[in-house]
Amino acid sequence: MSNTAEFTEAQAKRVFLLSCIALTVTSMTFAIRAGIIGDLGIQYGLTTVQMGWILGMGTFGFPVATMLGGILYNAIGAKKIVWCAFVGHLIGIGLTITSSSFWGLMISTFLVSFANGLVEAGCNPMIADLYPKNKTTMLNKFHVWFPGGLVIGSLISAGMTSMGMGWELQVAVIIIPTLIYGALMLGCVFPEFDKITNSTSSNFTHLFSPMYLFLIFCMTLTATSELGTGSWINQILGASGAHPMLILALVTGIMAVGRFFAGPLVQRFAPAGVLLISAILTSLGLFLMIQLQGSAVYFAAVVFALGVTYFWPTMIGCVGEYVPKSGALGMSLMGGAGMLSVTIWSPIIGSWIENATNQAEASGLTGNDLALASGQAALGNLVIFPLILIVAFAGFYWFMRKVKTEQTVDS
C-alpha cells in the first residue's frame, strides 16, 4: 500500500502542478522545433532528408525513455525519474542552442525527446496512484497541458519569428518553464509506494493479459489517428482555404478545454464509452475533411478535435482502471507504444501523400488543387484507423458493461 493517504492536499497539488509544467515543456519542444526546423535547414545547409531525421529524433527518444522509465519506476521512484527529465531537458536545450552540425542537432534533439518520455514515465503512474478513485479524470487534466504547451510554443515561435528573433532565442525560452518545474521539485515530497506490491516483475506478468494486449493494440491506432494525422492537418486544410494558425488554435484549444472538463463525461460513459464516442467523432471529422472546403473545413477540424481530445489520456487511464496490476510499467509501455507507432507510421503517411501528389500532378493539377487532392487522398487512408477503433471500442464498451452488470448481480 502507498503513503498517498498521508499526503496533504497542498503536497498533492504541488506535485500535480510541477507535473503539468513539465508536460508543458514537453509539448513546447514539439511546437518550437516544428517552427524552427526550416531555419536550421538554411543555417546548416541541411537536406530535407536530414531535417526529417532530426524531426524523427524528436519522437524516437520518447518511447525509449518511457520503456526504460517504466522498468525503473518501482526501483527508483517518480521523483528521480522527473529529476532525470529535468537534467535531460537542460542539457538537450543547451546542446541544441550551441550545436553547429547535423550530428550535434541529432544528439541534442534525442536528449530532449528522451527527457520528454521520462516526464510521461514518471508522472502518469504517479498521478494515477495519487488519485486512485479518479484516475482517468486526473490524467485527462494532466494532459490538458500537452495541447496547452503546443499553443504556447507555437505562439512564442510565431511571435519571435515575426520580431526577427533567431531560433536560438526561441529554443532558450523553453529553459524558463524547465527551471520552474525544477525549482518546484526542490524540497517537494513525492509519494512513495510499496515496492513489493508494485514490483516490476509482478507488473511484467500482467502485460500479457488479453485486456492489456487489446489496449496496447488500440493505443497504436489512437496515437496514429491523433498525432499522425495532426502532423498533416495544417497543410491539408490550409490548401482547402482555412488559415493554418486558426486550425491550430481550434484543435489545441478544444483539446485543452475538453480534457480539463473530462470528469463528467468519464463518469457518465466510463472510459470505454468515452473511447467509443471519440472514435466515432474522429472518423466523422476525417470524412468531413475530405468532403468540405473553404470555411466549412473549420467545422471538420472541430469535429476531429472533439474526437481525438480524449484518446491519449483515456487510454493511459484504462490501464490504471482495467489492468492496475501492470502498474507503472504498463502505463509507460502504453505511452511508448503510442509514440513509437507514430514514428513508424509518419514516413508511411508521407509516402501516401507523395504518391497521391505524383498521381495528381500526372492528371494536370497544380498549386493548392494539387496539395488539396494529395492531402485528401492521404486522409482517405487515415480514416481507416478510427474506423477500426469504432469496431474495437464498441466491443470493449459492450464487454465492460457486461462485466459491470455481473459484478452488480454478484454483490
TILUM-586221 format. One line per field, with one value per residue (C-alpha): residue number from 1; residue in three letters; x, y, z. Coordinates in nm, 2 decimals. Each point is the difference from the previous one (the first is absolute). Example, Ala and Ser with C-alpha at 12.3 -4.5 7.8 and 13.67 -1.06 7.14 Angstrom:
// TILUM-586221
resi: 1; 2
resn: ala; ser
px: 1.23; 0.14
py: -0.45; 0.34
pz: 0.78; -0.07
END
This chain:
// TILUM-586221
resi: 1; 2; 3; 4; 5; 6; 7; 8; 9; 10; 11; 12; 13; 14; 15; 16; 17; 18; 19; 20; 21; 22; 23; 24; 25; 26; 27; 28; 29; 30; 31; 32; 33; 34; 35; 36; 37; 38; 39; 40; 41; 42; 43; 44; 45; 46; 47; 48; 49; 50; 51; 52; 53; 54; 55; 56; 57; 58; 59; 60; 61; 62; 63; 64; 65; 66; 67; 68; 69; 70; 71; 72; 73; 74; 75; 76; 77; 78; 79; 80; 81; 82; 83; 84; 85; 86; 87; 88; 89; 90; 91; 92; 93; 94; 95; 96; 97; 98; 99; 100; 101; 102; 103; 104; 105; 106; 107; 108; 109; 110; 111; 112; 113; 114; 115; 116; 117; 118; 119; 120; 121; 122; 123; 124; 125; 126; 127; 128; 129; 130; 131; 132; 133; 134; 135; 136; 137; 138; 139; 140; 141; 142; 143; 144; 145; 146; 147; 148; 149; 150; 151; 152; 153; 154; 155; 156; 157; 158; 159; 160; 161; 162; 163; 164; 165; 166; 167; 168; 169; 170; 171; 172; 173; 174; 175; 176; 177; 178; 179; 180; 181; 182; 183; 184; 185; 186; 187; 188; 189; 190; 191; 192; 193; 194; 195; 196; 197; 198; 199; 200; 201; 202; 203; 204; 205; 206; 207; 208; 209; 210; 211; 212; 213; 214; 215; 216; 217; 218; 219; 220; 221; 222; 223; 224; 225; 226; 227; 228; 229; 230; 231; 232; 233; 234; 235; 236; 237; 238; 239; 240; 241; 242; 243; 244; 245; 246; 247; 248; 249; 250; 251; 252; 253; 254; 255; 256; 257; 258; 259; 260; 261; 262; 263; 264; 265; 266; 267; 268; 269; 270; 271; 272; 273; 274; 275; 276; 277; 278; 279; 280; 281; 282; 283; 284; 285; 286; 287; 288; 289; 290; 291; 292; 293; 294; 295; 296; 297; 298; 299; 300; 301; 302; 303; 304; 305; 306; 307; 308; 309; 310; 311; 312; 313; 314; 315; 316; 317; 318; 319; 320; 321; 322; 323; 324; 325; 326; 327; 328; 329; 330; 331; 332; 333; 334; 335; 336; 337; 338; 339; 340; 341; 342; 343; 344; 345; 346; 347; 348; 349; 350; 351; 352; 353; 354; 355; 356; 357; 358; 359; 360; 361; 362; 363; 364; 365; 366; 367; 368; 369; 370; 371; 372; 373; 374; 375; 376; 377; 378; 379; 380; 381; 382; 383; 384; 385; 386; 387; 388; 389; 390; 391; 392; 393; 394; 395; 396; 397; 398; 399; 400; 401; 402; 403; 404; 405; 406; 407; 408; 409; 410; 411
resn: met; ser; asn; thr; ala; glu; phe; thr; glu; ala; gln; ala; lys; arg; val; phe; leu; leu; ser; cys; ile; ala; leu; thr; val; thr; ser; met; thr; phe; ala; ile; arg; ala; gly; ile; ile; gly; asp; leu; gly; ile; gln; tyr; gly; leu; thr; thr; val; gln; met; gly; trp; ile; leu; gly; met; gly; thr; phe; gly; phe; pro; val; ala; thr; met; leu; gly; gly; ile; leu; tyr; asn; ala; ile; gly; ala; lys; lys; ile; val; trp; cys; ala; phe; val; gly; his; leu; ile; gly; ile; gly; leu; thr; ile; thr; ser; ser; ser; phe; trp; gly; leu; met; ile; ser; thr; phe; leu; val; ser; phe; ala; asn; gly; leu; val; glu; ala; gly; cys; asn; pro; met; ile; ala; asp; leu; tyr; pro; lys; asn; lys; thr; thr; met; leu; asn; lys; phe; his; val; trp; phe; pro; gly; gly; leu; val; ile; gly; ser; leu; ile; ser; ala; gly; met; thr; ser; met; gly; met; gly; trp; glu; leu; gln; val; ala; val; ile; ile; ile; pro; thr; leu; ile; tyr; gly; ala; leu; met; leu; gly; cys; val; phe; pro; glu; phe; asp; lys; ile; thr; asn; ser; thr; ser; ser; asn; phe; thr; his; leu; phe; ser; pro; met; tyr; leu; phe; leu; ile; phe; cys; met; thr; leu; thr; ala; thr; ser; glu; leu; gly; thr; gly; ser; trp; ile; asn; gln; ile; leu; gly; ala; ser; gly; ala; his; pro; met; leu; ile; leu; ala; leu; val; thr; gly; ile; met; ala; val; gly; arg; phe; phe; ala; gly; pro; leu; val; gln; arg; phe; ala; pro; ala; gly; val; leu; leu; ile; ser; ala; ile; leu; thr; ser; leu; gly; leu; phe; leu; met; ile; gln; leu; gln; gly; ser; ala; val; tyr; phe; ala; ala; val; val; phe; ala; leu; gly; val; thr; tyr; phe; trp; pro; thr; met; ile; gly; cys; val; gly; glu; tyr; val; pro; lys; ser; gly; ala; leu; gly; met; ser; leu; met; gly; gly; ala; gly; met; leu; ser; val; thr; ile; trp; ser; pro; ile; ile; gly; ser; trp; ile; glu; asn; ala; thr; asn; gln; ala; glu; ala; ser; gly; leu; thr; gly; asn; asp; leu; ala; leu; ala; ser; gly; gln; ala; ala; leu; gly; asn; leu; val; ile; phe; pro; leu; ile; leu; ile; val; ala; phe; ala; gly; phe; tyr; trp; phe; met; arg; lys; val; lys; thr; glu; gln; thr; val; asp; ser
px: 0.00; 0.12; 0.04; -0.23; -0.27; 0.24; 0.07; -0.14; -0.21; 0.27; 0.27; -0.22; -0.07; 0.37; 0.09; -0.28; 0.09; 0.37; -0.11; -0.22; 0.28; 0.24; -0.26; -0.03; 0.38; -0.04; -0.26; 0.18; 0.30; -0.22; -0.15; 0.31; 0.20; -0.26; 0.02; 0.37; 0.09; 0.00; 0.25; 0.22; 0.00; 0.10; 0.27; 0.17; -0.08; -0.20; -0.18; -0.37; 0.10; 0.23; -0.27; -0.23; 0.26; 0.01; -0.38; 0.01; 0.24; -0.26; -0.23; 0.24; 0.15; -0.35; -0.09; 0.36; -0.04; -0.35; 0.11; 0.31; -0.19; -0.28; 0.25; 0.18; -0.30; -0.06; 0.37; 0.09; -0.34; -0.16; 0.21; 0.33; -0.15; -0.14; 0.34; 0.16; -0.25; 0.10; 0.37; -0.08; -0.20; 0.27; 0.29; -0.21; -0.11; 0.35; 0.15; -0.26; 0.09; 0.37; 0.00; 0.18; -0.06; -0.26; 0.12; 0.00; -0.36; -0.08; 0.15; -0.16; -0.34; 0.02; 0.08; -0.29; -0.23; 0.14; -0.08; -0.35; -0.05; 0.13; -0.27; -0.27; 0.17; 0.03; -0.32; -0.28; 0.03; 0.06; -0.32; -0.20; 0.13; -0.06; -0.37; -0.10; -0.37; 0.03; 0.28; -0.14; -0.13; 0.32; 0.21; -0.22; 0.06; 0.38; -0.01; -0.17; 0.35; 0.11; -0.23; 0.05; 0.37; -0.04; -0.19; 0.25; 0.29; -0.15; -0.10; 0.35; 0.17; -0.23; 0.03; 0.38; 0.04; -0.21; 0.22; 0.31; 0.13; 0.22; -0.09; 0.26; -0.21; -0.31; 0.15; 0.15; -0.35; -0.08; 0.26; -0.23; -0.28; 0.27; 0.16; -0.35; -0.08; 0.36; -0.04; -0.34; 0.17; 0.24; -0.12; -0.31; -0.13; -0.10; -0.22; 0.18; -0.15; 0.05; 0.27; -0.11; -0.36; 0.10; 0.30; 0.11; 0.00; -0.36; -0.09; 0.17; -0.22; -0.31; 0.12; -0.11; -0.36; -0.26; -0.12; 0.34; 0.09; -0.33; 0.06; 0.36; -0.12; -0.27; 0.26; 0.20; -0.32; -0.11; 0.34; 0.03; -0.35; 0.09; 0.37; 0.05; -0.29; 0.07; 0.35; -0.17; -0.33; 0.13; 0.14; -0.30; -0.27; 0.21; -0.03; -0.38; -0.01; 0.03; 0.27; 0.25; 0.04; -0.38; 0.00; 0.27; -0.18; -0.33; 0.14; 0.23; -0.24; -0.28; 0.23; 0.12; -0.36; -0.14; 0.27; -0.04; -0.38; 0.03; -0.13; -0.37; 0.04; 0.21; -0.25; -0.30; 0.14; 0.30; 0.34; -0.11; -0.30; 0.21; 0.24; -0.29; -0.14; 0.35; 0.05; -0.34; 0.07; 0.36; -0.13; -0.27; 0.25; 0.24; -0.28; -0.12; 0.36; -0.01; -0.34; 0.00; 0.19; 0.02; -0.13; -0.18; 0.32; 0.02; -0.31; 0.18; 0.30; -0.23; -0.15; 0.34; 0.13; -0.29; 0.08; 0.37; -0.02; -0.04; 0.19; 0.35; -0.09; -0.30; 0.21; 0.26; -0.29; -0.14; 0.32; -0.03; -0.38; -0.01; 0.35; 0.12; 0.25; 0.20; 0.10; 0.24; 0.15; -0.33; -0.07; 0.34; 0.01; -0.35; 0.13; 0.31; -0.19; -0.22; 0.30; 0.19; -0.30; 0.00; 0.37; -0.06; -0.31; 0.12; 0.22; -0.27; -0.25; 0.26; 0.03; -0.38; 0.01; 0.29; -0.16; -0.33; 0.19; 0.16; -0.33; -0.16; 0.29; -0.04; -0.37; 0.10; -0.07; 0.22; 0.03; -0.27; -0.20; 0.30; 0.05; -0.37; -0.03; 0.31; -0.11; -0.35; 0.13; 0.22; -0.29; -0.20; 0.26; 0.03; -0.37; 0.04; 0.17; -0.29; -0.25; 0.18; -0.01; -0.38; -0.04; 0.26; -0.13; -0.36; 0.09; 0.21; -0.30; -0.24; 0.25; 0.06; -0.38; -0.05; 0.28; -0.15; -0.35; 0.14; 0.18; -0.32; -0.20; 0.27; 0.01
py: 0.00; 0.35; 0.30; 0.21; 0.00; 0.19; 0.26; 0.35; 0.17; 0.27; -0.26; -0.17; 0.33; 0.09; -0.34; 0.03; 0.36; -0.08; -0.30; 0.23; 0.25; -0.29; -0.12; 0.36; 0.00; -0.33; 0.14; 0.33; -0.18; -0.16; 0.33; 0.20; -0.27; -0.01; 0.38; 0.03; -0.31; 0.21; 0.25; -0.29; -0.14; 0.34; 0.07; -0.34; -0.09; -0.30; -0.21; -0.08; -0.36; 0.13; 0.23; -0.31; -0.19; 0.28; 0.01; -0.38; 0.03; 0.23; -0.30; -0.29; 0.08; 0.01; -0.37; -0.10; 0.21; -0.11; -0.37; 0.06; 0.22; -0.26; -0.27; 0.22; 0.18; -0.25; -0.01; 0.37; 0.18; 0.28; 0.28; -0.13; -0.06; 0.35; 0.14; -0.19; 0.16; 0.34; -0.06; -0.14; 0.30; 0.24; -0.18; -0.07; 0.36; 0.13; -0.23; 0.10; 0.37; -0.07; -0.27; 0.08; -0.32; -0.25; -0.26; 0.25; 0.08; -0.37; -0.07; 0.30; -0.07; -0.36; 0.12; 0.24; -0.28; -0.24; 0.25; 0.04; -0.37; 0.00; 0.26; -0.24; -0.30; 0.17; 0.21; -0.23; -0.28; 0.24; 0.20; -0.32; -0.11; 0.34; -0.01; -0.37; 0.08; 0.26; -0.13; 0.06; 0.35; 0.12; -0.15; 0.20; 0.32; -0.07; -0.05; 0.34; 0.14; -0.18; 0.19; 0.30; -0.01; -0.04; 0.33; 0.18; -0.13; 0.08; 0.35; 0.06; -0.13; 0.20; 0.32; -0.02; -0.08; 0.30; 0.22; -0.13; -0.20; -0.30; -0.36; -0.01; 0.24; -0.19; -0.32; 0.18; 0.11; -0.37; 0.03; 0.22; -0.25; -0.27; 0.19; 0.06; -0.37; -0.07; 0.26; -0.15; -0.33; 0.14; -0.11; -0.15; -0.32; -0.27; -0.29; -0.33; -0.34; -0.35; -0.14; -0.36; 0.04; 0.21; -0.20; 0.02; -0.38; -0.01; 0.28; -0.19; -0.31; 0.20; 0.15; -0.32; 0.01; 0.01; 0.33; 0.17; -0.14; 0.13; 0.34; 0.03; -0.10; 0.27; 0.25; -0.03; 0.09; 0.28; 0.17; -0.02; 0.13; 0.30; 0.08; -0.15; 0.19; 0.31; 0.03; 0.06; 0.17; 0.36; -0.07; -0.19; 0.24; 0.30; -0.10; -0.02; 0.37; 0.00; 0.19; -0.23; 0.20; 0.00; -0.37; -0.05; 0.23; -0.19; -0.35; 0.06; 0.23; -0.25; -0.28; 0.20; 0.11; -0.35; -0.18; 0.25; -0.07; -0.38; -0.10; 0.00; -0.17; -0.28; -0.04; -0.01; -0.24; -0.16; -0.01; -0.26; 0.21; 0.31; -0.18; -0.13; 0.35; 0.13; -0.25; 0.09; 0.37; -0.04; -0.21; 0.26; 0.29; -0.17; -0.08; 0.37; 0.12; -0.20; 0.14; 0.36; 0.31; 0.37; 0.12; -0.33; -0.18; 0.18; -0.21; -0.31; 0.10; 0.05; -0.35; -0.16; 0.19; -0.12; -0.35; -0.02; 0.21; -0.29; -0.28; 0.02; 0.08; -0.24; -0.29; 0.06; 0.02; -0.33; -0.17; 0.13; -0.08; -0.34; -0.14; 0.16; -0.28; 0.09; 0.31; 0.27; -0.24; -0.05; 0.37; 0.09; -0.27; 0.11; 0.36; -0.13; -0.23; 0.30; 0.22; -0.28; -0.07; 0.37; -0.02; -0.31; 0.13; 0.35; -0.08; -0.24; 0.29; 0.22; -0.27; 0.00; 0.38; -0.03; -0.27; 0.20; 0.31; -0.18; -0.13; 0.34; 0.16; -0.25; 0.10; 0.36; 0.15; 0.28; 0.23; -0.03; -0.24; -0.23; 0.03; -0.05; -0.31; -0.17; 0.09; -0.13; -0.32; -0.05; 0.07; -0.27; -0.24; 0.14; -0.03; -0.37; 0.02; 0.15; -0.22; -0.31; 0.16; 0.05; -0.38; -0.07; 0.25; -0.11; -0.35; 0.14; 0.21; -0.29; -0.23; 0.25; 0.05; -0.37; -0.03; 0.28; -0.15; -0.34; 0.17; 0.18; -0.32; -0.19; 0.28
pz: 0.00; -0.07; 0.23; -0.22; 0.26; 0.23; -0.27; 0.08; -0.27; -0.03; -0.07; -0.26; -0.17; -0.02; -0.15; -0.25; -0.09; -0.07; -0.20; -0.22; -0.05; -0.10; -0.25; -0.13; -0.06; -0.19; -0.24; -0.04; -0.13; -0.27; -0.11; 0.00; -0.18; -0.27; -0.03; -0.03; -0.21; -0.32; 0.16; 0.11; -0.36; -0.14; 0.26; -0.01; -0.37; 0.10; -0.26; 0.03; 0.10; 0.27; 0.14; 0.00; 0.20; 0.26; 0.03; 0.03; 0.29; 0.16; 0.04; 0.02; 0.34; 0.15; -0.02; 0.10; 0.32; 0.08; -0.02; 0.21; 0.24; 0.04; 0.09; 0.25; 0.16; 0.28; 0.08; 0.01; 0.02; -0.19; 0.15; -0.13; -0.35; -0.02; 0.13; -0.29; -0.24; 0.14; -0.06; -0.34; -0.10; 0.11; -0.17; -0.31; -0.04; 0.07; -0.26; -0.25; 0.04; -0.02; -0.27; -0.33; -0.20; -0.11; 0.26; 0.28; -0.08; -0.02; 0.35; 0.16; -0.15; 0.12; 0.36; 0.00; -0.13; 0.26; 0.27; -0.13; 0.03; 0.36; 0.09; -0.12; 0.16; 0.34; 0.01; -0.15; 0.26; 0.28; -0.08; -0.03; 0.34; 0.16; -0.11; 0.01; -0.01; -0.28; -0.22; -0.35; 0.09; 0.15; -0.28; -0.24; 0.20; 0.00; -0.37; -0.05; -0.01; -0.31; -0.23; 0.24; -0.05; -0.37; -0.01; 0.22; -0.20; -0.34; 0.10; 0.14; -0.31; -0.23; 0.20; 0.04; -0.37; -0.10; 0.22; -0.17; 0.29; -0.08; 0.06; 0.29; 0.20; -0.07; 0.13; 0.30; 0.11; 0.09; 0.27; 0.20; 0.07; 0.04; 0.28; 0.16; 0.02; 0.12; 0.28; 0.10; 0.05; 0.26; 0.33; -0.16; 0.16; -0.25; 0.08; 0.08; -0.08; 0.13; -0.23; 0.08; -0.09; -0.30; -0.12; -0.36; -0.03; 0.12; -0.25; -0.28; 0.04; -0.05; -0.33; -0.18; 0.12; -0.28; 0.12; 0.00; -0.34; -0.14; 0.15; -0.14; -0.34; 0.02; 0.12; -0.32; -0.20; 0.23; 0.01; -0.38; -0.05; 0.23; -0.05; -0.34; -0.15; 0.20; -0.17; -0.33; 0.09; -0.04; -0.34; -0.13; 0.14; -0.09; -0.36; 0.05; 0.07; 0.38; 0.19; 0.16; 0.32; 0.05; -0.05; 0.26; 0.24; -0.05; 0.04; 0.29; 0.18; -0.02; 0.12; 0.30; 0.11; -0.07; 0.21; 0.29; 0.02; -0.07; 0.34; -0.06; -0.34; 0.15; 0.29; -0.24; -0.27; 0.17; -0.17; -0.25; -0.11; -0.03; -0.23; -0.22; -0.03; -0.08; -0.28; -0.16; 0.01; -0.13; -0.30; -0.07; 0.03; -0.25; -0.24; 0.01; -0.07; -0.32; -0.10; 0.11; -0.13; 0.09; 0.34; 0.05; 0.07; 0.34; 0.09; -0.11; 0.22; 0.30; -0.04; -0.04; 0.30; 0.21; -0.11; 0.08; 0.32; 0.24; -0.18; 0.16; 0.37; 0.00; -0.15; 0.28; 0.25; -0.13; 0.10; 0.35; 0.02; -0.17; 0.03; 0.33; 0.08; -0.31; 0.20; -0.12; -0.25; -0.17; -0.02; -0.13; -0.26; -0.12; -0.05; -0.17; -0.23; -0.10; -0.09; -0.17; -0.22; -0.11; -0.07; -0.22; -0.18; -0.07; -0.29; -0.13; 0.01; -0.18; -0.27; -0.04; -0.05; -0.24; -0.21; -0.01; -0.10; -0.29; -0.12; 0.03; -0.19; -0.27; -0.03; -0.05; 0.34; 0.14; 0.30; 0.27; -0.21; 0.00; 0.38; 0.07; -0.22; 0.15; 0.35; -0.04; -0.15; 0.31; 0.23; -0.18; 0.12; 0.35; 0.06; 0.01; 0.34; 0.20; -0.20; 0.14; 0.34; -0.02; -0.03; 0.27; 0.25; -0.06; 0.10; 0.29; 0.12; -0.02; 0.19; 0.28; 0.04; 0.02; 0.27; 0.20; -0.02; 0.12; 0.29; 0.10; 0.00; 0.20; 0.26
END
